[in-house]
Amino acid sequence: MPTAALHGIRILDLTRLFPGPFCTMILADFGADVIKVEDPDGGDYMRGVPPLLGEDSVYFLALNRNKRSFTLNLRVPEGREVLRALARTADVLVESFRPGVMATLELDYAALRAVNPRLVYVSLTGYGQTGPLHDRAGHDVNYLARGGFLGLTGPADGPPALPGLPIADVVGALWAAIGILLALQARERTGVGQYLDLSITDGVTALLGLPLAIMQATGQPPRRGADHLTGGVARYQVYETADGRYFSLGALEPKFWQRFCDAVDRPDLLDTILADAPGQQETIAELRRLFRTRTRDEWTALLGTADACCEPVLSLNELATDPQIVARELLTEITRPDTGPLTQVRTPLRLSHTPDQVRTPPPRLGEHTEAILREASYDDEATQLRLDWIADLRARGVI
């Protein structure tokens, strides 16, 4: 197997729940040694979120493969000293505490930069380290709302619609991963690390370049459910089929609309691509009637070779057998003794020489604590994590 893209990069992951663990799992898939630093009393909160499979939550299992679990009580001085010792040889630290917490623990960027100037330090929070909301609690729906995304989502005649995934958390994780890689690349030139303050809300707002461009051009923000990409035109919609399932139509360009009309033998619909809003509503109503005349699979067979931007809406339980998903090898299987086989989604990045690797299952709480302590031994008598400390640290609840 070729050397992994991030082989030799060590990441201290102090994050919990979704965005941080998703970010570090991406990096772990490409060979980074991710040390998941968890509280000895229960660990990452996500471990206990139902439903459970074996010892841990299915959510935790989905976000933490290829990592090592290290339990450490940061509320006591000895625990903080251990983290400082680990930070001396780390390349990256990622944390998601509320602003100010790490400074209170004397583990903020300034403190750890003093022991390791090459450290890339990432704070991933809902609203960032500055601004009037910096200390406010939040969840995905709040970040989508405050970031401007939610107001664009849903039908024109209804309230904003919740997406089927925690989009803000996913986007925040991806921005964090990009930021880490940029900072590591800059370190190659400068020899020093840097601090990354990433707001999940900022990450959402950064997606709104196209709606903002429309507003600048027209003087009005796009209306929910009325734009070309949000339900305002017949040729870019999701339609119900005869069997209660759904089919997507994305024939925005004239050539694709022509092919669709030819495939369904409806030349009378060709000119409706130029229709105004009322005309679009009439065409939408007609296509709703049309799509209800066949099942989803019948539409798939009819439109499969039309090259008109038409695809069936698949359910989760269909992905494992879908020819495209299978060909792209997006799903993989990994086993942990208490869970049996786990089907997981691979990182979609396909690097030809340094591909992703699903190496180890999500770790049990504290599974690698002693091994990591042994790796972290130092010659300096004042900071040495001697092997005879391990039993004492465990007895006093430090690890």
Secondary structure as GFF3:
##gff-version 3
##sequence-region A 1 399
A	DSSP	beta_strand	10	13	.	.	.	ID=ss1
A	DSSP	alpha_helix	19	29	.	.	.	ID=ss2
A	DSSP	beta_strand	33	38	.	.	.	ID=ss3
A	DSSP	three_ten_helix	45	48	.	.	.	ID=ss4
A	DSSP	beta_strand	52	53	.	.	.	ID=ss5
A	DSSP	beta_strand	56	57	.	.	.	ID=ss6
A	DSSP	alpha_helix	58	63	.	.	.	ID=ss7
A	DSSP	beta_strand	67	71	.	.	.	ID=ss8
A	DSSP	alpha_helix	77	87	.	.	.	ID=ss9
A	DSSP	beta_strand	92	95	.	.	.	ID=ss10
A	DSSP	alpha_helix	101	104	.	.	.	ID=ss11
A	DSSP	alpha_helix	109	115	.	.	.	ID=ss12
A	DSSP	beta_strand	120	125	.	.	.	ID=ss13
A	DSSP	alpha_helix	140	146	.	.	.	ID=ss14
A	DSSP	three_ten_helix	150	152	.	.	.	ID=ss15
A	DSSP	alpha_helix	167	190	.	.	.	ID=ss16
A	DSSP	beta_strand	195	199	.	.	.	ID=ss17
A	DSSP	alpha_helix	200	205	.	.	.	ID=ss18
A	DSSP	alpha_helix	209	218	.	.	.	ID=ss19
A	DSSP	beta_strand	236	240	.	.	.	ID=ss20
A	DSSP	beta_strand	246	250	.	.	.	ID=ss21
A	DSSP	alpha_helix	254	263	.	.	.	ID=ss22
A	DSSP	three_ten_helix	267	274	.	.	.	ID=ss23
A	DSSP	alpha_helix	277	291	.	.	.	ID=ss24
A	DSSP	alpha_helix	296	303	.	.	.	ID=ss25
A	DSSP	beta_strand	310	312	.	.	.	ID=ss26
A	DSSP	three_ten_helix	316	321	.	.	.	ID=ss27
A	DSSP	alpha_helix	323	328	.	.	.	ID=ss28
A	DSSP	beta_strand	331	336	.	.	.	ID=ss29
A	DSSP	beta_strand	340	345	.	.	.	ID=ss30
A	DSSP	alpha_helix	369	375	.	.	.	ID=ss31
A	DSSP	alpha_helix	389	395	.	.	.	ID=ss32
###
